[in-house]
Amino acid sequence: MSPLVTGSLAFDYLIHIDGKFSDRWPASPDTPFSAAYFAPQLTRAIGGCAGNICYALARLGEKPLMMATAGEDFTPYISYLNSLGITTEQVLILPDFNTAQAYMITDINNNQTILFHPGATAQAHRQHISSLPPPPLAIVAPNGKDGMLQHCRDLAAAEVPFIFDPGQAISVFSASELMTCLTLAPYAIFNKSEFDYFSRTTGCDLTTAAAMTTALFITHSEEGSEVISNGQTITTDCVHLGDTKDPTGCGDAYRAGLLYGLLRGWPWQPLLEFSAVIAAIKAMYPGGQGYPLSFAAVDDIYRRQFNQALPS
């Protein structure tokens, strides 16, 4: 089974500041201010939502098909992706473009601000899912807006089940565009703040949004996650395995878990729990990729955390 993963490829700059963001904020949000932070740690890594999701899937034993756009500066990393078992025939390398750049700035409380330069992701609409054999499952992860809209329409037309994951790209969509994507997608996922933005923008509350999908997933960071399906809400707690070193990519790791379990038709409860374990493993390591992961390791942690085996 080879799920299709559409989304961004990026170079991530992981910046950790020595303090809290709030230390420099003015008392009133309307007060003009300029803030400077000391950043003793900076790491450059390969990232992007498609890259991070595919990394986790590959480490779990899947062979994901990545559809993404990158700049000419990304070419040396194609062999790295292939070495992981990630199929990259649908990675479009664009001359005269840079690969997207993401600056993840994290404070001592693991609050995070992301600055994102889209680079080649703005050309995602140049790729067409209709040219591929229909995959069993797909995810439309954060990418260029035009590309995401096109991918949602193409997957729906091909009757391919997929997850709509607007993520950090949510603010570039209009209310009607968000509603269109939600209508087309059997599954959708938001973190709590993203869904709050979605609800304010569209006027669509949680109950209404959930009724439009087969399953609506909402993640709540340290407070766990939930899925609303067929009028029922199922929740799971966050899994803690150790100190959080870096939250970058935890959401992508979680989404990889969802794809893995959905491909196998798992019930909602173990699906949420399995995804939470993968996110917890990722949280102990910096960056969105490169952390140690295997199905055997996840299975062992799952058994110890939840006192039961994963579905067969």
N, C-alpha and C positions, 0 to 999 in steps of 0.2 A: 504494500500500500504506500503510495507516494503522494502525500498531500501537497497542494500548491500553496506556496507562501508568497504573497505579493506585499511589497512594502519597501522601506528605505534601506539603502546601504550608506554607511557614514563612517567618518573618522571621529571617534569620541575623544574629547579632551576632558579627563576626569580631574576636577579641581576641588580640593578640600580646603576650606577656610578655617582659620584659627579663631573661632568664635561663633556667635549666632547672628543670623541676618537681622534679627530684631534689635540687636545692639546699636545699629546705625539708623534705624527707622525713626522718622520724626513722630511727635505725639499725634499730630493731625495728618491724615492721608492727603490733605490738600496742600500741605506745606512743601514747597520745592526743596529738594535736598540732593546732595551728592555724597555717595558713600564709597569708601575704600576699605578693602579687606585684605589682610595678610593671608597668602595662600602658600603654605609650606610644602604642599603636595600637588604635583601635576603629572598625570600619566596620559600618554596617547595610545589609543587602542582602536581596533576595528570594531565597529558597532552597526547601528541602524536596526530598525525593528525586524526587517526580513532576515538580516544576518544573525541577530540574536535568537530569534525563534528557530531558525534552521539549525543553528549550532546545538541548541538543546535537543531538538528532534533527532539530529544525527547521533548525538551521544546516547540517546535512548534506543538507538538501533533502527530508526526510520531512515528513509532515503528521500528527504524533501526536495521538491522542485522549486527553486527560487526564481521568481520573476522580479527583477529590479533594474534600475538604471544607475550607472556610476560614471565618474569622469575618467579621463585617461590616466590619472594618477593612481587608479585602483588596480590596474592590470596585474602588477606583481602578486596580488593577493588571491587571484583566481585559483592558483595551484593549492593555496592553503585551504580554500573552501572545498575543492575537489578531494583533498586528502582526508577530509572529514566525512566524505560520502555525500556531499551536497551537490546536486546536479545544477550546473551553472550555464547550461546552454541558452537559457533565457535571461541571462544577465547582459544587458546592453551597455557596452562601453562607448561613451560618447566623446569624441575628440572635441577640443575647445571648451570642455566643461570640466569643472572640478567635482569630485565626489562631495556629497553633502558633509557638512561639518557641524558637530554638536558639542556644545560646551556645557558639561554637567557640573554645576557649582553646588557643593553640598556643605552644610554647616555642621557643627558638632552635635546637633540634635537630629541629624539625618533629614532635615528639611532641604529641599532641592529646588534650584532654579535652573532652567534649561534655556540656553540660547542656541537657536538652530538656523543655520544657513542652508537653504534647500539644494543649491547646486544642481546636479543632474536629476534629482528627484522631480524637479519641475517638468521634466520631459517624460514622465511615466506613462502618459497617454499615448506615447508612440509604440507601446507594446499592446498586443491584442491577444486576449485569452482565447478568442475564437479560433486562433490558429493552432491550438493545442488539442490533443486528445483529452476528453473530459476527465478531470481527476476525481477521486472519490470524495474529496473534501478540500476546502480552501479557506484561507483567511485573507481579508483585505485589511492590511495593517497600515499605519500612518505612512503617507507617501505624498506625492503631488496630488492636489485636489482633483484635477481633471482626470488623472489616472485612476484614482480611487472610484470616482463616479462611473467611469467607463468599465472598470473591472466588476463593480457591483452589477451593472446592467448586463454585461456579458455572461457572468456566472449564472445570474437568474435566467437569462434566455436559454442557457445550456442545461438548466435544471440541475446545476451543481450546488449542493449545500455548502454554505460558507458562513464564516463569522465576520460581521462588520465590526471593525475595531478602529474608531476614529482617533482615539488616543490624543496625543498632543497636537494633532492637526485639526481638532474639532472646531477651533475658532475660525477657521478659514471657510467653513461651510455656512451657507444660508440656512434658515429654518426649513425651507421647502426641500433643500438638498438633503439635509439630515433626515427628514421624514421619508423622502424617497428611498434612501439607502436602508432605513429601518424596515420599510415596507417590503423591500426586495430580499432582505437577509433572513434566513431561518433562525440564525443566532446573532446576538450582538453582545458586546462587552464594553463596559465603561468602568473607570474608577469612580468613586463617590463624587469627587469634584467635577469630573467630566459629565456625569449624569446630571448634576445640579445645573451645569451650564446648558446642557441639552434641554432640560426641562424649562429653564427660563427662556431660552431662545425659541422653542417650539410651542410652549404652553402644554406640552404633553407630560402627564404625571407618570409615576412608576407603574401603576396598575394598567393604564392605557397602553404604555409602551410595551409592557410585557405581553399584553393580549395580542399585539401585532406580530409576535415572534413565537417560534417553538420554545426558545429559552433565552432569557435575558440574564446575563451575568453582571454582577456588580462587585467590585473589589473594594475593600475598606482598609487597605494597608495593614497596620498592626491589629486591626479589629476583625480580620478575617475576610470572608467573602460569602456571597449568596447567589443562588440562581432562582429565578421566578419562572415557572413553567406550568401551564395548564391550571393556573389559579393557585398553585402551591408555591411556598417559599421554603427553600432548603438552605441551611447555612453551615459553615464550618469556621472554626477558630483559625487564627494565624498559627503557623508552626514556628517554634523558636528552637534553633539548634545551637546557637552561640551568638556572640556579639555580631551585630550588623556592621560589616566593614564598608559597604557601599550599596545603596539601593538601586543604582543604575542597572537596568536590565531585568529587575525582578518581575516586572509586569510581563515582559516578553517570555521569561522562563515559565511563568504561570500559564500563558497562552499556549506554549508548547505542550504543557500537560493536558490542557483542554483538547487540543487537536489529537493527541495520542489516545486519550480515552474516548473521544467521540468516534474516532475511526473504529473502535472496538465495541461501540454500543454500550459502554458502561453506564450503570445507574448514576444519578446526579450526585449522591453523597460521596461515594469513593472518587468520583471524577473531581469534585472540589478538593477533597483531601489530598489526592495524588498531586494535583497542580500546586497546592500550598506547600507540599514537601519540596518540590523542585524549586519554587521561589525561595524557600528558606535556605536551601543549599547554596543557591546563587548569592544570597545576601551576605554570606560569609567571605566572599571574595570580591576583589575590585573588578570593575568593567562588566560589560554585557556578555563576554565570551571568555574562554580559556579556563573556566572553573572545572574541577573534576566532577564528572557526572556519568552515571551508568544506570541502566534499569535495575540491575542487581542491587546497587547501593540504595536507590530510591525504594525498592521493594523491601529491603531490610529496615530502613528507617520507618516506612509506612507501618510495617508489622509491629514495631516497637511503640510507635506513637498511638496507633489506633487499635492494637490488640486483635488484629484480624488480617487476613490475606487480601490482596487485591483481586478483583474479579479475573477469571480466567479468560 
